[in-house]
């Protein structure tokens, strides 16, 4: 499993209805894309849920790296983003764990992201296994989170270039008030052709 997300930050006075219309008209294009687990078309609006910006920030979970590459550089869809917004940086992360929640059959309306830096001193005992212990702890936290009745899907991934952990959760209605999120989103559409093929539980 591979996680990917790019963020298109828009002007403060940007009419986000433009993005809503874009997704309404074209969001179904990936509903049957082979190799894609899910794509959440998510936005943040300035002044809502603490967001300081207007942002379009689609999030993907891919089951197939070749399909992901085709989408990104092979004319498989990303060219439309480049055409309309320029070429944003695309964050790639290796999947660590994924869970279906009790609300898996609902259409998610909200999402949350927690992006945290892995401390440079993650190996206090000098064994080299400190990172593994940290990931074990985060994986267990994700498993427990997925017992929340509002969770659709939750995933944990690691960015080994910047050494960051990414936790992304889709919610049926709204993010849990106590969710430790660095960003909260509205979900405009979910394409999930390979949802059932995503790994369940720890993926390593």
Residue, then its C-alpha position, 0 to 999 in steps of 0.5 A: x500500500x502506498x499513500x500519496x497526497x498533494x496540496x494546492x493552496x489557493x488564494x484567501x479570496x478564492x471561491x471554493x465552489x469552483x473546486x466543488x464544481x470541478x469534483x462534481x463534474x470530474x470526480x468520478x473519473x477514478x471510480x473504476x481505476x485499476x490499482x487504486x484503493x481509494x482517492x478522497x477528494x478533500x478540501x480545507x476552507x479558510x476559517x472553517x475547522x481552524x484552517x488558515x487557508x483555502x486548499x484542495x488536497x486529494x489523498x490516495x491509497x494505492x494498491x499498485x505502484x505501477x498504477x500510481x506511476x501511470x497516474x502521476x507521470x504517464x498521462x493517467x490523470x495528474x496532467x489535469x492538475x498540472x494543466x490547471x494549477x501547475x505541478x505541485x509537490x506530491x508526498x509519497x509515503x510507505x503504508x504501515x497499517x490500514x483498518x476498516x472502521x464501523x462506518x465503512x459502508x457510509x459515504x465519508x463526509x470528513x477526513x483528518x490528517x495528523x502529520x508528525x515528525x519522528x524524533x531524531x532521538x527515537x532510539x534512546x537505548x541504542x539498539x537501533x530498534x527505537x523506530x520500530x517500537x515507535x511504529x508499533x505504538x502508533x499502529x496500536x493507536x490506529x487500531x484502537x481509533x478504528x473502534x470509533x463508530x464514525x470511522x470509515x477507513x484509517x491509514x498510517x504511513x511513513x515518509x522516510x525522506x522527511x521522517x514523518x508519520x502520516x495518519x489519515x482518517x475518513x469519517x462518516x459525518x465529522x471528525x471526532x472532537x478529540x481526534x489529534x489532527x493537524x488538519x481537518x478536511x471536508x470530503x467532496x467525493x470518494x473514489x474507492x475501486x480497490x477499497x476491499x483490496x487494501x490491506x487490513x491491519x498491520x502491513x509489515 
